[in-house]
Amino acid sequence: MRFTSKKFLVLFALFILPLIFYLFLSSGINNFAKLPVVTKSVGDISLIDSTNTHTFKSKISVVCFLGNDMQSVKGGFFNLNQKIYKPFYGFKDFQLIAIYPKSKHAEAAIIEKEIGAFTDMAKWKFVSASDEEIKIIFDSFKTNGSLANLYTNKAFLIDKEGNLRGRNDDKDTVNGTLFGYNMQSVAELNKKMKDDVKVVLAEYRLALKKNNADREI
């Protein structure tokens, strides 16, 4: 009798438990509330990166546009650094892309130095481009906003497939679609963007766990 019980426990541990775990994991992934895609397949940063070293593909990217007058709006970049970059830059595939006009290299270098005084800048990626190239990338996001002086106060969240993520049920926007997050608002970065970055990171972690579970079974 004891031998039979032990044999059953061994079989249960070897075969039944992994199956239960797989079903639980699959159920969790299927029912997980994913962050909506608000624009599919935006223009990749590699299209305008003269160094040919940056891409949105296989990365979770936060994107901002620095504009022609960075010093007057730099508070938003500092907010983005503190509330979004610092909590997430430790994740392997996370990056922050800062796009600025080629003619403003000196100003961008100042911003980078000021933020770098108290930040590990390893995942900050500064990309210069022509005015027209910047507009092309921004227009590919297909938002309900526009660039003013090549700047917008919005930061954008792009997933590993190059899709713009956001919200389609946002109570603070007219039609409910949130394309980007206001860098000048600490509250919005804290209450919306930080949560949304967490959701996207969780999506990929769950997908990875599912793939690992599939290989084990």
Order of alpha helices (4+ residues) and beta strands (2+ residues): alpha-alpha-beta-beta-alpha-beta-alpha-beta-alpha-beta-beta-beta-alpha
